Structures are given as C-alpha cells and as structure tokens.
Amino acid sequence: MCISLCINSSACNVEAINTKVYFVQKMITKIVMVVTLIVIYLNVYYSSPPTKCFLPYDRGYCGNNSTRYYYDPEKQKCFPFTYNGFAGNLNRFFTLEDCENFCKI
C-alpha cells in the first residue's frame, strides 16, 4: 500500500492519508508481532541443551505414530518413543545421534 503525500495541492485528502497511515501502522504492528514470535521460537528451539533436553517426555497426540528420541536427564541417556504426530514438546529428535549430539551425552 502506497502513501502519496500532497504538498501544496488543493486536491490533498487528509482523511484518505490518515486512513492509509492507520493501516500501515496496523501492518507494521502485525509484522513486529510475527517477528517477535519467530525470535521467541528460535530462542527456545536452538537454546542450550538444559532448556530443550530437560523438558519432560511428551508423546503428543493425533495417532500419527512415528519413532522419535528424547533425552532423559535423570538417566542422562536418550531413549526411543512413539511420537503421535502433533504437539508434544521440543525434547524430540528424529535420530538417536541427533539426541545424543544435541544433549551432549
């Protein structure tokens, strides 16, 4: 959306400009919110092992079963589990090696 500013023009419609400015401000606010959520997600996802690896084991739900691996901080070891395909948490890895490397076993 473009905002055309009228300088020294009698055809300048102040109400139209104010409306466009309002919508641009709303769009900027939404963009800032999305960027903030992305930053929060990346901070959690790529955070240090204590944050991700120490989350409780969670199978999720939905019934789309697949094998994943989680880190058990008490046993200091990664274990396989059946992930149900939806939700759960970030203590979930595709391979045993990924789990061990990320959680630095």
Secondary structure, DSSP 8 states (H G I E B T S, - for coil): ------SS-TT--HHHHHHHHHHHHHHHHHHHHHHHHHHHHHHHHTS-HHHHHTS-----BSS--EEEEEEETTTTEEEEEEE-SB---S--BSSHHHHHHHTT-
